[in-house]
Amino acid sequence: MKKLVVLFVLLIGCKFVTAQVGGANPMRTGLDSVVDKTAQAYMLKKGRVGLSIGIVTARGIHKYHYGEVAPGTKKLPDDYSIYEIGSITKTFTGLLVAQAIVEGKMEMNADIRKYLPGRFSNLQYAGGEAIKLGSVLTHTAQLPFSFEAGDEASFLKQLAELKVDSLKPRYAYSNVGYKLLGYALEQMYQLPYDELLARNITSVLKMKDTRVSYANKDRLLQGFDKDGKPTSPISAVMPGAGAIHSNLEDMLKYTVYQLAENDAAVKLTHRVMYGNVDQNAKGLQWDIGKTRNWDYYIRADGGTEGFRTFCALYPDESIGIVLLSNQTDDMTGGDLYGIIVAVLGELKSKKN
């Protein structure tokens, strides 16, 4: 009888240890195994919903999917499932501005008011110094993190009432700044942000599903919070800071494009604009630095009420990693980054 009890306990223990969530992974290589191990660990935590992983190497592209598009559906996300990408949007806005700079339409050291309608006499520091375009791009303009939610008119009203106290070389992350950049681009080109995005980036890269607004919402994923509750969609008002959606297929095209650095605008967005590489410098929205193992990275991440995303580039290794999740909690960012670390370690081990 004791043997039966012990056997039962062992069986239950084995079942618990090997419990898995559904996934699309061929399980043919060491990379597949590392992805599966880390993705399973991520997904088995309470509340996790869907996860898409894309990896770019010099040898090819790898795609993986885990979980469900929504709890209880038993339907895996796929290459074309559309996620909110949050602040990775800012890398697109930064690229649009960089293109304008390369074309001679904007200047890094210009007064930001040069690209805005109206006077906005308040958009200067106490000593009369102008807020520069480059300072807004690098989050060093001392603009607030956010304004109260509202429409475009509400944003502009709050902008006109803003007081900027002093000019100091200090990094302060600002959604307001990138919403302002998106608005400035719209005014200069006389095009809505979504149309400008399509004309200058997504149509060129054949990123067919990357945009702010969708007529057909069938593939738009629902986001979920830490309590498993559905979240509200990201607002499309002043979209330059975080309103773009995309899928794994498109984000991998974007990653390949970013790694290639084949045009001057992309190179400009990857240039260190603030800080130094040894202490996590800043480009045009991209974080630029070195890991504990001295791996040079160019990285961006995003988070909305129900989504958490990463796009990590390792140019020296010709590696890019994309992670898209439609659930967020206090641990999501760190747990997703753990997947990136494990994948990078596996890929580097195969090269040595």
C-alpha positions as CSV (number, residue, x, y, z in Angstrom):
1,M,0.0,0.0,0.0
2,K,2.9,2.4,0.9
3,K,4.4,1.7,-2.5
4,L,1.2,2.6,-4.3
5,V,1.0,5.8,-2.3
6,V,4.6,6.7,-3.1
7,L,4.0,5.9,-6.8
8,F,0.8,8.0,-6.9
9,V,2.7,11.0,-5.3
10,L,5.5,10.6,-7.8
11,L,3.1,10.5,-10.7
12,I,1.3,13.6,-9.4
13,G,4.7,15.3,-8.9
14,C,5.8,14.4,-12.4
15,K,2.6,15.7,-13.9
16,F,2.9,18.9,-12.0
17,V,6.5,19.5,-13.1
18,T,5.9,18.7,-16.8
19,A,2.6,20.7,-17.1
20,Q,2.7,22.7,-20.3
21,V,0.7,25.3,-22.1
22,G,-0.1,24.9,-25.8
23,G,2.6,26.1,-28.2
24,A,3.8,26.2,-31.8
25,N,7.4,25.1,-31.6
26,P,9.1,22.5,-33.9
27,M,11.4,21.4,-31.1
28,R,14.2,20.4,-33.5
29,T,17.1,22.5,-32.4
30,G,18.8,23.7,-29.2
31,L,17.3,27.1,-29.8
32,D,13.8,25.6,-30.0
33,S,14.4,23.9,-26.7
34,V,15.7,27.0,-25.0
35,V,12.7,29.0,-26.3
36,D,10.3,26.3,-25.2
37,K,11.8,26.1,-21.7
38,T,11.8,29.8,-21.0
39,A,8.4,30.4,-22.7
40,Q,6.8,27.6,-20.8
41,A,8.1,29.0,-17.5
42,Y,6.8,32.4,-18.5
43,M,3.4,31.1,-19.5
44,L,2.8,28.9,-16.4
45,K,2.7,32.0,-14.2
46,K,-0.8,33.0,-13.1
47,G,-2.7,35.2,-15.5
48,R,-0.5,34.8,-18.6
49,V,-2.5,34.7,-21.9
50,G,-0.7,34.8,-25.3
51,L,2.9,35.1,-26.3
52,S,4.6,35.4,-29.7
53,I,8.4,35.2,-30.1
54,G,10.4,36.0,-33.2
55,I,14.2,35.7,-33.6
56,V,16.4,37.0,-36.4
57,T,19.8,35.5,-37.0
58,A,22.3,35.6,-39.9
59,R,21.0,32.1,-40.8
60,G,17.3,32.8,-40.9
61,I,14.2,33.7,-39.0
62,H,12.5,31.7,-36.2
63,K,8.9,32.1,-35.0
64,Y,7.1,30.7,-32.0
65,H,3.7,31.1,-30.4
66,Y,2.3,30.1,-26.9
67,G,-0.9,30.3,-24.9
68,E,-4.2,31.5,-26.2
69,V,-5.5,34.6,-28.0
70,A,-7.9,35.0,-25.0
71,P,-8.5,32.8,-21.9
72,G,-10.6,29.7,-22.7
73,T,-10.4,30.0,-26.5
74,K,-7.7,27.3,-26.8
75,K,-6.6,29.2,-30.0
76,L,-2.9,29.9,-30.3
77,P,-1.8,33.4,-31.5
78,D,-0.1,33.2,-34.9
79,D,2.2,35.3,-37.1
80,Y,-0.7,37.6,-38.0
81,S,-2.2,38.1,-34.5
82,I,-2.2,41.9,-33.9
83,Y,-0.8,43.3,-30.6
84,E,-0.6,46.8,-29.2
85,I,3.2,47.5,-29.2
86,G,3.1,50.5,-26.8
87,S,6.2,52.6,-26.7
88,I,7.9,50.7,-29.5
89,T,5.7,53.1,-31.4
90,K,8.2,55.8,-30.5
91,T,10.9,54.2,-32.6
92,F,8.7,54.6,-35.6
93,T,8.0,58.3,-34.7
94,G,11.8,58.8,-34.1
95,L,12.5,57.2,-37.5
96,L,9.9,59.5,-39.2
97,V,11.7,62.5,-37.6
98,A,15.1,61.2,-38.6
99,Q,13.9,60.8,-42.2
100,A,12.7,64.5,-42.1
101,I,16.1,65.5,-40.7
102,V,18.0,63.6,-43.5
103,E,15.7,65.2,-46.1
104,G,16.5,68.7,-44.7
105,K,12.9,69.3,-43.5
106,M,13.7,69.3,-39.8
107,E,16.8,70.2,-37.8
108,M,17.9,68.5,-34.5
109,N,18.8,71.9,-32.9
110,A,15.8,73.8,-34.1
111,D,13.2,75.3,-31.8
112,I,10.3,72.7,-31.6
113,R,7.9,75.6,-32.2
114,K,9.2,75.9,-35.7
115,Y,7.2,72.8,-36.5
116,L,4.0,73.7,-34.7
117,P,1.1,75.9,-35.7
118,G,0.5,78.9,-33.4
119,R,3.0,80.6,-31.2
120,F,3.2,78.5,-28.0
121,S,5.2,81.2,-26.3
122,N,5.3,79.2,-23.1
123,L,7.4,76.4,-24.8
124,Q,10.7,77.8,-23.6
125,Y,12.7,77.6,-20.4
126,A,12.8,80.3,-17.7
127,G,15.9,81.8,-19.1
128,G,14.4,82.1,-22.6
129,E,16.1,79.1,-24.1
130,A,14.1,77.3,-26.7
131,I,13.0,73.7,-26.4
132,K,15.0,71.9,-29.1
133,L,13.7,69.1,-31.3
134,G,16.6,66.9,-30.3
135,S,15.8,67.4,-26.6
136,V,12.2,66.2,-27.2
137,L,13.5,63.2,-29.2
138,T,15.9,62.1,-26.4
139,H,13.5,62.8,-23.4
140,T,15.7,65.6,-22.1
141,A,13.3,68.5,-22.7
142,Q,11.8,68.4,-19.2
143,L,8.3,67.7,-20.6
144,P,5.9,65.9,-18.3
145,F,5.3,62.2,-18.5
146,S,1.7,62.6,-19.5
147,F,-1.3,64.9,-19.7
148,E,-4.8,64.2,-18.6
149,A,-6.5,62.0,-21.2
150,G,-8.6,63.8,-23.8
151,D,-8.9,64.7,-27.5
152,E,-6.4,66.6,-29.6
153,A,-7.9,70.0,-28.5
154,S,-7.4,69.0,-24.9
155,F,-3.8,68.0,-25.5
156,L,-3.0,71.3,-27.2
157,K,-4.8,73.3,-24.5
158,Q,-2.6,71.6,-21.8
159,L,0.4,72.1,-24.0
160,A,-0.3,75.9,-24.2
161,E,-0.6,76.0,-20.4
162,L,2.5,74.1,-19.7
163,K,5.4,75.8,-17.7
164,V,8.9,74.5,-18.2
165,D,11.0,75.7,-15.3
166,S,14.6,75.2,-16.3
167,L,17.0,73.9,-18.9
168,K,19.0,71.0,-17.3
169,P,20.7,68.0,-19.1
170,R,18.5,65.5,-17.3
171,Y,16.6,62.5,-18.7
172,A,12.9,62.4,-17.9
173,Y,10.8,60.0,-20.0
174,S,7.9,61.8,-21.6
175,N,4.9,60.5,-23.6
176,V,3.9,64.1,-24.0
177,G,7.1,64.7,-26.0
178,Y,6.5,61.9,-28.5
179,K,2.8,62.8,-28.9
180,L,4.1,66.3,-29.7
181,L,6.5,65.0,-32.3
182,G,3.8,63.0,-34.0
183,Y,1.6,66.1,-34.1
184,A,4.5,68.2,-35.5
185,L,5.1,65.6,-38.2
186,E,1.4,65.7,-39.1
187,Q,1.5,69.5,-39.4
188,M,4.7,69.6,-41.5
189,Y,3.6,66.9,-44.0
190,Q,-0.1,67.8,-43.8
191,L,-0.9,64.1,-43.5
192,P,-2.5,62.1,-40.6
193,Y,0.1,60.1,-38.7
194,D,-1.2,56.7,-39.9
195,E,-0.9,57.8,-43.5
196,L,2.6,59.2,-43.0
197,L,3.6,56.0,-41.3
198,A,2.3,53.9,-44.2
199,R,3.9,56.2,-46.9
200,N,7.4,56.4,-45.3
201,I,7.8,53.1,-43.4
202,T,5.3,50.3,-43.5
203,S,4.5,50.2,-47.2
204,V,8.2,50.4,-48.0
205,L,8.9,47.4,-45.7
206,K,5.7,45.6,-46.7
207,M,4.4,45.7,-43.1
208,K,0.8,45.2,-44.1
209,D,-0.7,45.0,-40.6
210,T,1.2,47.7,-38.8
211,R,-0.9,50.9,-38.2
212,V,-2.8,52.9,-35.6
213,S,-6.4,52.2,-36.8
214,Y,-8.1,49.2,-38.4
215,A,-11.2,48.9,-40.5
216,N,-11.2,45.1,-39.9
217,K,-10.6,44.3,-36.3
218,D,-10.9,40.5,-36.5
219,R,-7.2,39.8,-35.7
220,L,-6.8,42.5,-33.1
221,L,-6.0,40.8,-29.8
222,Q,-7.7,41.7,-26.5
223,G,-5.3,42.8,-23.8
224,F,-5.5,41.6,-20.2
225,D,-4.3,43.1,-16.9
226,K,-2.7,41.5,-13.8
227,D,-6.1,40.4,-12.6
228,G,-7.0,38.8,-15.9
229,K,-9.5,41.5,-16.7
230,P,-9.9,42.7,-20.3
231,T,-8.4,46.2,-20.8
232,S,-9.5,49.1,-22.9
233,P,-7.8,49.6,-26.3
234,I,-5.0,52.2,-26.5
235,S,-6.3,55.6,-27.5
236,A,-5.6,56.7,-31.1
237,V,-5.5,60.4,-30.1
238,M,-2.1,61.9,-30.7
239,P,-0.7,58.5,-31.6
240,G,3.0,59.2,-31.9
241,A,3.9,58.0,-28.3
242,G,2.3,54.5,-28.2
243,A,-0.8,53.8,-30.4
244,I,0.7,51.6,-33.1
245,H,-0.3,47.9,-33.4
246,S,1.6,45.2,-35.2
247,N,2.1,41.5,-35.4
248,L,5.1,39.1,-35.4
249,E,5.4,38.9,-39.2
250,D,5.7,42.7,-39.5
251,M,7.9,43.2,-36.5
252,L,10.4,40.7,-37.8
253,K,10.6,42.7,-41.1
254,Y,11.1,45.9,-39.0
255,T,13.8,44.1,-37.0
256,V,15.7,43.0,-40.1
257,Y,15.5,46.5,-41.4
258,Q,16.8,48.0,-38.2
259,L,19.7,45.5,-38.0
260,A,20.7,46.2,-41.6
261,E,21.2,50.0,-41.0
262,N,21.1,50.5,-44.8
263,D,19.9,54.1,-44.7
264,A,21.0,57.3,-43.0
265,A,17.8,57.8,-41.1
266,V,18.0,54.4,-39.3
267,K,21.7,55.1,-38.5
268,L,20.7,58.4,-37.0
269,T,18.1,56.8,-34.7
270,H,20.8,54.4,-33.4
271,R,23.3,57.2,-32.7
272,V,24.0,57.9,-29.0
273,M,22.3,61.2,-28.2
274,Y,22.4,61.2,-24.4
275,G,24.6,59.4,-21.9
276,N,27.2,56.8,-22.6
277,V,27.0,53.2,-23.8
278,D,28.5,51.7,-20.6
279,Q,25.6,53.2,-18.6
280,N,22.6,52.7,-21.0
281,A,22.7,55.6,-23.4
282,K,19.7,57.0,-25.4
283,G,19.2,57.2,-29.1
284,L,16.0,58.3,-30.7
285,Q,13.9,56.3,-28.3
286,W,16.2,53.3,-28.5
287,D,18.1,52.3,-25.4
288,I,21.8,51.7,-26.3
289,G,24.2,49.9,-24.1
290,K,26.0,46.7,-23.1
291,T,24.8,43.7,-21.2
292,R,26.7,42.3,-18.2
293,N,28.5,40.1,-20.8
294,W,29.4,43.2,-22.8
295,D,27.0,42.4,-25.6
296,Y,26.2,45.7,-27.4
297,Y,22.5,46.2,-27.7
298,I,20.0,48.6,-29.2
299,R,16.6,47.9,-27.5
300,A,13.1,49.2,-27.2
301,D,10.1,48.0,-25.2
302,G,6.5,48.9,-24.8
303,G,3.7,48.5,-22.4
304,T,0.0,49.5,-22.5
305,E,-2.8,48.6,-20.1
306,G,-2.9,45.0,-21.4
307,F,0.2,44.4,-23.6
308,R,3.9,44.1,-23.0
309,T,6.4,44.1,-25.9
310,F,10.2,44.0,-26.7
311,C,12.3,44.6,-29.7
312,A,16.0,43.9,-29.0
313,L,18.8,44.2,-31.5
314,Y,22.4,42.9,-31.1
315,P,24.1,44.3,-34.1
316,D,27.6,42.7,-33.4
317,E,25.9,39.3,-33.4
318,S,23.4,40.0,-36.2
319,I,20.7,39.0,-33.8
320,G,17.2,40.5,-33.3
321,I,14.6,39.3,-30.8
322,V,10.9,40.3,-30.8
323,L,8.5,39.4,-27.9
324,L,4.8,40.3,-28.0
325,S,2.4,39.5,-25.1
326,N,-1.3,40.4,-24.7
327,Q,-1.1,40.4,-20.9
328,T,0.8,42.5,-18.4
329,D,1.5,42.5,-14.7
330,D,4.3,43.7,-12.4
331,M,6.6,40.8,-13.4
332,T,5.9,40.6,-17.2
333,G,8.7,42.9,-18.3
334,G,11.4,41.2,-16.3
335,D,10.1,37.7,-17.2
336,L,10.1,38.6,-20.9
337,Y,13.6,40.0,-20.7
338,G,14.6,36.7,-19.2
339,I,13.6,35.0,-22.4
340,I,15.8,37.4,-24.4
341,V,18.8,36.7,-22.2
342,A,18.4,32.9,-22.5
343,V,17.9,33.1,-26.3
344,L,20.9,35.4,-26.8
345,G,23.0,33.1,-24.6
346,E,22.0,30.0,-26.7
347,L,22.7,31.7,-30.0
348,K,26.1,33.0,-28.9
349,S,27.1,29.5,-27.6
350,K,26.5,28.0,-31.0
351,K,28.8,30.6,-32.6
352,N,31.8,29.9,-30.3
